[in-house]
């Protein structure tokens, strides 16, 4: 991560957009790799309108922008987590 620049997360070979789920709570957004259960956590800013990442890239080409991550629709609720699409 670059404190003054453009920050992106690049998933390696074999991890596609379909292999990842998104979750959120009040302070964080999480990307979970379904095959392994590994998670990446992005902190929200104090006003919850931004997170500390600009883009997520997948090995097969698709991308998620910060707006995609922040604007995902809630499709289900699991305990206090919210599952996003």
ABEGO torsion letter per residue (X at the ends): XBAABBBBBBBBBGBBAAABBBBBBAABBBBBBAAAGBBBBBBBBAAGABBABABBBBAAGBBBBAAAAAABBBABBBEABBBBX
